[in-house]
Amino acid sequence: MDILNLVDISVHYDAVVALDNVSLGVSEGEVVAVMGPNGAGKSTVLKAIMGLAPVVGGEVYWQQRPLEAATHEIVKQGISFVPQGRRVFTHLTVAENLEMGCLYLNNAAEKARRLDSVMELFPILHQKRDDLASQMSGGQQQMLALGRGLMAAPDVLLLDEPTLGLAPIVVKEVFQKVAEISDRLNTTILVVEHNIKGVLDIVDRAYVLDKGRVVHDGTPQSVRDTDILTQVFLGS
Ligand SMILES: Nc1ncnc2c1ncn2[C@@H]1O[C@H](COP(=O)(O)OP(=O)(O)OP(=O)(O)O)[C@@H](O)[C@H]1O
């Protein structure tokens, strides 16, 4: 059963129709990709879930109930968002950045437990826990952004372009880490990615968006077997 659903979601930025009646669903434990060319509406899907986009129609359902809370409440309810561009706090240490992921939590013991478990998953964050985030490489900052997202102990992790701007070897490490999060924590993951080959290797299912509409939904093999990506990327 789906734990997160978008039903006929439309998002308009003034005259720009970013999403046009988009429906998609994610089941518990699944890793699902959202792919498509620039401007297709991929990031807007994640923003619509988080209450960060001007939704003009449709409904987002979380665990079968309409999700109409403010963004910080959505995080508390179990959906965590790792935005494009990492957005780490460069003037804070690694540990301080991680703590920003569960600022709302008033339980020091639980905070410490989460910090330990994230650092176990990301040894580099443990190693650099007292370093400023500004001293980290792009790949390490991406690991920090993922770790910060996990500090909310989410049921669902929304990832916006986690490999953007990273060197090929680091891209591989990020995909491996995303797969590891799914395997070890059983976190449900919805990931927007431009790296088609890499992401298709780690997901259970993929949606292809074009001009604000879903044009394909299926297994990675179903995407590879059609020419849908050629069509949308070449605009044919
Ligand atoms: N804040 C905004 N104001 C106005 N238009 C916006 C805004 N955010 C997105 N758009 C427009 O909405 C459409 C969808 O944008 P979105 O960022 O969701 O696409 P995307 O598929 O994630 O693209 P990219 O791969 O370039 O990140 C685009 O036409 C974009 O220009």
The ligand as an SDF file (V2000), in Angstrom:
LIG
                    3D

 31 33  0  0  0  0  0  0  0  0999 V2000
    9.8920   29.7660   -7.8690 N   0  0  0  0  0  0  0  0  0  0  0  0
    9.5530   29.6770   -9.1600 C   0  0  0  0  0  0  0  0  0  0  0  0
    9.0170   30.7270   -9.7870 N   0  0  0  0  0  0  0  0  0  0  0  0
    8.6390   30.6530  -11.0960 C   0  0  0  0  0  0  0  0  0  0  0  0
    8.7890   29.5520  -11.8570 N   0  0  0  0  0  0  0  0  0  0  0  0
    9.3250   28.4720  -11.2780 C   0  0  0  0  0  0  0  0  0  0  0  0
    9.7440   28.4860   -9.9050 C   0  0  0  0  0  0  0  0  0  0  0  0
   10.2560   27.2470   -9.6080 N   0  0  0  0  0  0  0  0  0  0  0  0
   10.1490   26.5250  -10.7430 C   0  0  0  0  0  0  0  0  0  0  0  0
    9.6100   27.2470  -11.7340 N   0  0  0  0  0  0  0  0  0  0  0  0
    9.3180   26.7950  -13.1040 C   0  0  0  0  0  0  0  0  0  0  0  0
    8.5310   25.6130  -13.0110 O   0  0  0  0  0  0  0  0  0  0  0  0
    8.9360   24.6550  -13.9760 C   0  0  0  0  0  0  0  0  0  0  0  0
    9.3540   23.3720  -13.2810 C   0  0  0  0  0  0  0  0  0  0  0  0
   10.5110   23.6390  -12.4900 O   0  0  0  0  0  0  0  0  0  0  0  0
   11.2650   22.5160  -11.6510 P   0  0  0  0  0  0  0  0  0  0  0  0
   12.3970   23.1820  -10.9500 O   0  0  0  0  0  0  0  0  0  0  0  0
   10.3040   21.7460  -10.8800 O   0  0  0  0  0  0  0  0  0  0  0  0
   11.8330   21.5770  -12.8160 O   0  0  0  0  0  0  0  0  0  0  0  0
   12.9260   20.4580  -12.7590 P   0  0  0  0  0  0  0  0  0  0  0  0
   12.4270   19.3340  -13.5880 O   0  0  0  0  0  0  0  0  0  0  0  0
   13.2770   20.1430  -11.3510 O   0  0  0  0  0  0  0  0  0  0  0  0
   14.1290   21.1620  -13.4970 O   0  0  0  0  0  0  0  0  0  0  0  0
   15.7200   21.1050  -13.2720 P   0  0  0  0  0  0  0  0  0  0  0  0
   16.1570   19.7670  -13.7580 O   0  0  0  0  0  0  0  0  0  0  0  0
   16.2190   22.2160  -14.1350 O   0  0  0  0  0  0  0  0  0  0  0  0
   15.9640   21.3270  -11.7910 O   0  0  0  0  0  0  0  0  0  0  0  0
   10.0410   25.3150  -14.7810 C   0  0  0  0  0  0  0  0  0  0  0  0
    9.4690   25.9130  -15.9180 O   0  0  0  0  0  0  0  0  0  0  0  0
   10.5960   26.3750  -13.8440 C   0  0  0  0  0  0  0  0  0  0  0  0
   11.1470   27.4430  -14.5480 O   0  0  0  0  0  0  0  0  0  0  0  0
  1  2  1  0
  2  3  1  0
  2  7  2  0
  3  4  2  0
  4  5  1  0
  5  6  2  0
  6  7  1  0
  6 10  1  0
  7  8  1  0
  8  9  2  0
  9 10  1  0
 10 11  1  0
 11 12  1  0
 11 30  1  0
 12 13  1  0
 13 14  1  0
 13 28  1  0
 14 15  1  0
 15 16  1  0
 16 17  2  0
 16 18  1  0
 16 19  1  0
 19 20  1  0
 20 21  2  0
 20 22  1  0
 20 23  1  0
 23 24  1  0
 24 25  2  0
 24 26  1  0
 24 27  1  0
 28 29  1  0
 28 30  1  0
 30 31  1  0
M  END
$$$$
